[in-house]
Amino acid sequence: MAEILIVDDEQDILETLPDVLSKWGHKTFIAHNGVEGLQIFKEQNPDFVITDVKMPEMDGMELLHKIQELGKNVMVIFLTGYPSLDSAISAMRAGAYDYLVKPVNLDELKLRIERGLERKEHIKALPLLRGLNWALLVSIPLWLLLGIILTRLWR
C-alpha cells in the first residue's frame, strides 16, 4: 500500500483516480493545484505524487522542484493532456519517475505505481547493501590474515 497525492485542476481526475487507487489498496490525498499540492505534501509526506503538468498557480514541474528542494525521496508521475517529446524529456531530466498521457490507461498506471514501489524499496535497501559490501571488504583481509597466522602457529 502506498500513500498517493493526486494534483490536478481537472475535477474528473480528482473524482475518478482516488476511487480507483483506493480499490487497489492505496491511500489518496487530492489537491486542485500545485500550491495546494505542496502544502498537502508537506503535511502528509506521500510515497507518490501524480500531478498534471499544466495547472494554474503552480505547474507540475515547479511542484516537482519544490518537492526536491524539501529533500524528499518521492516518486512523481506526470499526467498531461498535451503530450510532447520535449516536455517528457524535460520531466524525466528534472527527476520525474514517469510521464503518462491523458486519458490515463489505468492498467498502465497500476503497473507504473507497482514498479515505482519496487524501485523505492530497492533504494531504501541500498545503504544496507553498501554497508554489507564494506563489511565484506574489511573482513576478508582480516580472515585471510588470521588464517595465515594460524597456519604458521600450527606448523
Backbone as CSV, one residue per row, in Angstrom:
resi,resn,N_x,N_y,N_z,CA_x,CA_y,CA_z,C_x,C_y,C_z
1,MET,0.839,-1.187,0.000,0.000,0.000,0.000,0.877,1.240,0.000
2,ALA,0.478,2.209,-0.762,1.208,3.471,-0.839,0.261,4.619,-0.525
3,GLU,0.850,5.712,-0.085,0.099,6.956,0.062,0.401,7.793,-1.165
4,ILE,-0.666,8.206,-1.854,-0.507,8.874,-3.153,-1.246,10.199,-3.149
5,LEU,-0.526,11.252,-3.508,-1.109,12.583,-3.659,-1.413,12.800,-5.137
6,ILE,-2.656,13.145,-5.427,-3.079,13.432,-6.798,-3.289,14.938,-6.906
7,VAL,-2.561,15.565,-7.821,-2.644,17.018,-8.004,-3.071,17.275,-9.442
8,ASP,-4.266,17.844,-9.589,-4.777,18.109,-10.938,-5.855,19.178,-10.843
9,ASP,-5.969,19.988,-11.882,-7.013,21.011,-11.895,-8.274,20.516,-12.585
10,GLU,-8.282,19.275,-13.057,-9.466,18.700,-13.696,-10.251,17.899,-12.661
11,GLN,-11.489,18.301,-12.438,-12.318,17.685,-11.412,-12.568,16.202,-11.671
12,ASP,-12.710,15.812,-12.937,-12.972,14.395,-13.217,-11.805,13.499,-12.810
13,ILE,-10.587,13.988,-12.946,-9.408,13.230,-12.486,-9.454,13.103,-10.964
14,LEU,-9.769,14.206,-10.284,-9.805,14.199,-8.819,-10.951,13.361,-8.261
15,GLU,-11.960,13.105,-9.067,-13.070,12.258,-8.622,-12.827,10.790,-8.958
16,THR,-12.194,10.525,-10.086,-12.021,9.153,-10.564,-10.800,8.459,-9.969
17,LEU,-9.623,9.093,-10.058,-8.392,8.431,-9.631,-8.391,8.002,-8.164
18,PRO,-8.848,8.835,-7.229,-8.833,8.368,-5.833,-9.645,7.087,-5.613
19,ASP,-10.782,6.976,-6.276,-11.591,5.761,-6.143,-10.848,4.545,-6.678
20,VAL,-10.243,4.694,-7.848,-9.509,3.593,-8.459,-8.320,3.194,-7.587
21,LEU,-7.548,4.190,-7.150,-6.364,3.900,-6.341,-6.741,3.284,-4.997
22,SER,-7.841,3.711,-4.428,-8.326,3.128,-3.169,-8.692,1.658,-3.363
23,LYS,-9.305,1.336,-4.495,-9.643,-0.059,-4.787,-8.389,-0.912,-4.925
24,TRP,-7.294,-0.300,-5.336,-6.018,-1.015,-5.450,-5.307,-1.113,-4.104
25,GLY,-5.884,-0.510,-3.067,-5.318,-0.604,-1.725,-4.483,0.580,-1.281
26,HIS,-4.505,1.667,-2.030,-3.694,2.831,-1.690,-4.525,3.890,-0.968
27,LYS,-3.847,4.679,-0.166,-4.476,5.827,0.489,-4.200,7.049,-0.379
28,THR,-5.216,7.875,-0.599,-5.036,9.010,-1.502,-5.352,10.340,-0.830
29,PHE,-4.714,11.360,-1.356,-4.972,12.756,-0.999,-5.146,13.491,-2.319
30,ILE,-5.954,14.535,-2.333,-6.139,15.284,-3.579,-5.860,16.761,-3.362
31,ALA,-5.392,17.389,-4.437,-5.149,18.824,-4.448,-5.549,19.358,-5.817
32,HIS,-6.082,20.579,-5.835,-6.595,21.173,-7.072,-5.545,21.961,-7.856
33,ASN,-4.390,22.184,-7.255,-3.308,22.890,-7.946,-1.996,22.609,-7.225
34,GLY,-0.898,23.083,-7.795,0.413,22.820,-7.224,0.633,23.423,-5.851
35,VAL,0.084,24.616,-5.611,0.249,25.274,-4.318,-0.411,24.425,-3.225
36,GLU,-1.640,24.029,-3.470,-2.352,23.178,-2.520,-1.652,21.819,-2.399
37,GLY,-1.170,21.299,-3.513,-0.470,20.022,-3.516,0.790,20.052,-2.668
38,LEU,1.548,21.144,-2.770,2.774,21.276,-1.979,2.449,21.299,-0.490
39,GLN,1.400,22.017,-0.120,1.000,22.083,1.286,0.613,20.696,1.813
40,ILE,-0.192,19.972,1.043,-0.599,18.622,1.450,0.608,17.696,1.482
41,PHE,1.519,17.870,0.529,2.734,17.060,0.517,3.527,17.250,1.808
42,LYS,3.684,18.496,2.222,4.432,18.780,3.457,3.757,18.159,4.676
43,GLU,2.438,18.143,4.689,1.697,17.607,5.830,1.656,16.079,5.840
44,GLN,1.529,15.460,4.674,1.287,14.013,4.603,2.497,13.173,4.194
45,ASN,3.468,13.768,3.514,4.666,13.073,3.048,4.334,11.754,2.317
46,PRO,3.606,11.838,1.213,3.193,10.616,0.499,4.364,9.925,-0.203
47,ASP,4.118,8.683,-0.620,5.124,7.905,-1.352,5.172,8.298,-2.820
48,PHE,4.016,8.689,-3.360,3.878,9.031,-4.766,3.159,10.353,-4.909
49,VAL,3.495,11.073,-5.973,2.725,12.243,-6.382,2.375,12.021,-7.851
50,ILE,1.096,12.064,-8.141,0.631,12.015,-9.527,0.111,13.403,-9.822
51,THR,0.770,14.107,-10.736,0.427,15.500,-10.973,0.275,15.824,-12.451
52,ASP,-0.648,16.727,-12.714,-0.807,17.268,-14.059,0.410,18.141,-14.345
53,VAL,0.761,18.266,-15.601,1.875,19.128,-15.982,1.421,20.588,-15.984
54,LYS,0.307,20.869,-16.664,-0.164,22.247,-16.797,-1.304,22.504,-15.823
55,MET,-1.049,23.447,-14.899,-2.058,23.853,-13.915,-1.863,25.328,-13.605
56,PRO,-2.910,25.986,-13.154,-2.757,27.385,-12.744,-2.012,27.478,-11.418
57,GLU,-1.480,28.631,-11.124,-0.766,28.978,-9.892,0.608,28.331,-9.807
58,MET,0.694,27.009,-9.847,1.981,26.317,-9.835,1.825,25.068,-10.694
59,ASP,2.645,24.967,-11.757,2.524,23.804,-12.626,3.246,22.594,-12.036
60,GLY,3.132,21.462,-12.712,3.715,20.226,-12.214,5.227,20.257,-12.097
61,MET,5.898,20.901,-13.047,7.366,20.988,-12.988,7.818,21.788,-11.776
62,GLU,7.154,22.896,-11.519,7.515,23.704,-10.352,7.239,22.923,-9.065
63,LEU,6.138,22.189,-9.040,5.829,21.356,-7.882,6.932,20.323,-7.659
64,LEU,7.385,19.680,-8.726,8.472,18.706,-8.624,9.720,19.351,-8.025
65,HIS,10.079,20.543,-8.507,11.270,21.234,-7.992,11.120,21.589,-6.516
66,LYS,9.926,22.023,-6.112,9.688,22.364,-4.703,9.794,21.116,-3.817
67,ILE,9.289,20.002,-4.294,9.391,18.742,-3.548,10.862,18.344,-3.410
68,GLN,11.608,18.485,-4.497,13.029,18.146,-4.463,13.797,19.057,-3.513
69,GLU,13.416,20.335,-3.442,14.058,21.270,-2.508,13.865,20.830,-1.061
70,LEU,12.759,20.136,-0.800,12.500,19.627,0.545,13.352,18.398,0.853
71,GLY,14.054,17.895,-0.164,14.928,16.752,0.030,14.191,15.446,0.206
72,LYS,13.000,15.383,-0.307,12.188,14.178,-0.142,12.410,13.214,-1.306
73,ASN,12.445,11.939,-0.968,12.574,10.893,-1.978,11.184,10.378,-2.306
74,VAL,10.574,10.947,-3.319,9.211,10.589,-3.685,9.150,10.354,-5.190
75,MET,8.330,9.415,-5.573,8.137,9.136,-6.983,7.077,10.093,-7.528
76,VAL,7.396,10.797,-8.609,6.457,11.732,-9.225,6.117,11.223,-10.619
77,ILE,4.833,11.044,-10.853,4.338,10.665,-12.176,3.591,11.861,-12.746
78,PHE,4.008,12.299,-13.922,3.335,13.409,-14.588,2.223,12.873,-15.483
79,LEU,1.101,13.578,-15.469,0.000,13.320,-16.394,-0.141,14.556,-17.273
80,THR,-0.430,14.349,-18.525,-0.641,15.503,-19.386,-1.648,15.190,-20.482
81,GLY,-2.423,16.183,-20.793,-3.334,16.110,-21.924,-2.708,16.712,-23.162
82,TYR,-1.512,17.293,-23.003,-0.795,17.947,-24.098,0.602,17.349,-24.223
83,PRO,0.683,16.094,-24.666,1.988,15.433,-24.705,2.909,15.989,-25.782
84,SER,4.172,16.057,-25.414,5.199,16.389,-26.400,6.487,15.722,-25.952
85,LEU,7.324,15.410,-26.890,8.587,14.766,-26.586,9.444,15.665,-25.700
86,ASP,9.435,16.967,-25.992,10.228,17.905,-25.202,9.790,17.933,-23.741
87,SER,8.478,17.970,-23.494,8.020,18.023,-22.103,8.301,16.708,-21.390
88,ALA,8.210,15.596,-22.091,8.519,14.300,-21.482,9.997,14.222,-21.107
89,ILE,10.859,14.654,-22.012,12.297,14.638,-21.739,12.625,15.585,-20.585
90,SER,12.032,16.770,-20.593,12.274,17.737,-19.506,11.837,17.172,-18.165
91,ALA,10.689,16.518,-18.139,10.180,15.944,-16.890,11.117,14.864,-16.363
92,MET,11.554,13.990,-17.238,12.426,12.903,-16.799,13.795,13.432,-16.354
93,ARG,14.316,14.408,-17.065,15.604,15.005,-16.665,15.486,15.732,-15.335
94,ALA,14.317,16.288,-15.065,14.107,17.012,-13.808,13.945,16.059,-12.625
95,GLY,13.776,14.769,-12.907,13.693,13.806,-11.817,12.352,13.121,-11.662
96,ALA,11.461,13.309,-12.628,10.174,12.613,-12.560,10.404,11.118,-12.730
97,TYR,9.581,10.340,-12.077,9.672,8.885,-12.216,9.062,8.437,-13.542
98,ASP,7.946,9.065,-13.920,7.290,8.641,-15.156,6.428,9.760,-15.720
99,TYR,5.897,9.517,-16.913,5.160,10.515,-17.671,4.088,9.779,-18.461
100,LEU,2.826,10.056,-18.163,1.716,9.381,-18.840,0.804,10.394,-19.512
101,VAL,0.159,9.952,-20.574,-0.725,10.814,-21.354,-2.175,10.565,-20.952
102,LYS,-2.929,11.668,-20.823,-4.366,11.570,-20.563,-5.081,11.281,-21.872
103,PRO,-6.156,10.561,-21.890,-6.758,9.877,-20.758,-5.853,8.727,-20.299
104,VAL,-5.773,8.549,-19.006,-4.842,7.603,-18.413,-5.338,6.171,-18.601
105,ASN,-4.451,5.334,-19.087,-4.717,3.903,-19.154,-4.491,3.362,-17.740
106,LEU,-5.552,2.922,-17.076,-5.472,2.519,-15.673,-4.571,1.308,-15.451
107,ASP,-4.551,0.382,-16.387,-3.650,-0.766,-16.254,-2.198,-0.310,-16.283
108,GLU,-1.909,0.628,-17.163,-0.551,1.175,-17.264,-0.185,1.934,-15.985
109,LEU,-1.111,2.720,-15.470,-0.867,3.462,-14.233,-0.593,2.503,-13.076
110,LYS,-1.384,1.458,-12.971,-1.188,0.477,-11.901,0.193,-0.156,-11.995
111,LEU,0.601,-0.521,-13.197,1.922,-1.109,-13.419,3.035,-0.142,-13.015
112,ARG,2.886,1.119,-13.398,3.910,2.117,-13.083,4.016,2.333,-11.572
113,ILE,2.881,2.349,-10.886,2.896,2.518,-9.434,3.575,1.320,-8.773
114,GLU,3.230,0.117,-9.214,3.841,-1.091,-8.647,5.350,-1.089,-8.858
115,ARG,5.777,-0.738,-10.066,7.222,-0.682,-10.345,7.900,0.411,-9.522
116,GLY,7.220,1.530,-9.362,7.774,2.607,-8.551,7.949,2.201,-7.101
117,LEU,6.980,1.466,-6.576,7.088,0.983,-5.191,8.246,-0.002,-5.042
118,GLU,8.419,-0.870,-6.036,9.559,-1.789,-6.015,10.870,-1.014,-6.048
119,ARG,10.926,-0.015,-6.908,12.142,0.804,-7.016,12.432,1.524,-5.703
120,LYS,11.384,2.030,-5.080,11.548,2.733,-3.810,12.106,1.785,-2.742
121,GLU,11.638,0.549,-2.715,12.153,-0.447,-1.767,13.622,-0.749,-2.042
122,HIS,13.987,-0.828,-3.327,15.389,-1.066,-3.667,16.262,0.100,-3.220
123,ILE,15.761,1.308,-3.383,16.514,2.494,-2.969,16.713,2.491,-1.458
124,LYS,15.675,2.087,-0.721,15.792,2.005,0.745,16.833,0.972,1.159
125,ALA,16.969,-0.101,0.390,17.891,-1.182,0.732,19.345,-0.859,0.375
126,LEU,19.585,0.140,-0.453,20.948,0.450,-0.895,21.925,0.740,0.254
127,PRO,21.570,1.570,1.241,22.536,1.808,2.322,22.932,0.521,3.063
128,LEU,21.993,-0.359,3.279,22.291,-1.628,3.939,23.247,-2.453,3.086
129,LEU,22.980,-2.526,1.789,23.843,-3.295,0.895,25.246,-2.694,0.814
130,ARG,25.320,-1.367,0.802,26.646,-0.727,0.793,27.398,-1.063,2.069
131,GLY,26.691,-1.053,3.191,27.322,-1.398,4.467,27.810,-2.831,4.478
132,LEU,27.025,-3.744,3.925,27.441,-5.145,3.853,28.657,-5.309,2.948
133,ASN,28.679,-4.574,1.842,29.847,-4.630,0.951,31.106,-4.193,1.680
134,TRP,31.030,-3.087,2.421,32.194,-2.611,3.163,32.598,-3.606,4.242
135,ALA,31.624,-4.199,4.908,31.928,-5.195,5.930,32.667,-6.383,5.320
136,LEU,32.225,-6.822,4.147,32.918,-7.927,3.476,34.317,-7.530,3.047
137,LEU,34.451,-6.338,2.499,35.766,-5.880,2.048,36.757,-5.781,3.204
138,VAL,36.271,-5.374,4.347,37.152,-5.246,5.518,37.405,-6.606,6.155
139,SER,36.396,-7.451,6.234,36.535,-8.719,6.960,37.345,-9.764,6.193
140,ILE,37.271,-9.774,4.872,38.002,-10.789,4.104,39.501,-10.695,4.352
141,PRO,40.130,-9.518,4.250,41.568,-9.467,4.557,41.867,-9.873,6.010
142,LEU,40.987,-9.542,6.934,41.221,-9.932,8.326,41.178,-11.445,8.484
143,TRP,40.226,-12.095,7.837,40.135,-13.552,7.901,41.340,-14.201,7.231
144,LEU,41.793,-13.617,6.122,42.986,-14.150,5.461,44.208,-14.020,6.354
145,LEU,44.354,-12.880,6.986,45.470,-12.655,7.897,45.407,-13.628,9.068
146,LEU,44.235,-13.831,9.634,44.056,-14.774,10.732,44.398,-16.189,10.266
147,GLY,44.003,-16.545,9.060,44.330,-17.859,8.509,45.825,-18.057,8.363
148,ILE,46.522,-17.047,7.897,47.983,-17.129,7.742,48.646,-17.306,9.099
149,ILE,48.208,-16.521,10.077,48.784,-16.612,11.429,48.538,-18.000,12.016
150,LEU,47.317,-18.503,11.907,47.001,-19.826,12.459,47.773,-20.927,11.750
151,THR,47.986,-20.806,10.439,48.737,-21.797,9.682,50.170,-21.842,10.178
152,ARG,50.777,-20.691,10.437,52.164,-20.632,10.915,52.275,-21.166,12.337
153,LEU,51.233,-20.908,13.146,51.284,-21.403,14.536,51.142,-22.924,14.593
154,TRP,50.417,-23.508,13.683,50.178,-24.946,13.714,51.349,-25.744,13.127
155,ARG,52.268,-25.107,12.495,53.406,-25.814,11.901,54.316,-26.279,12.954
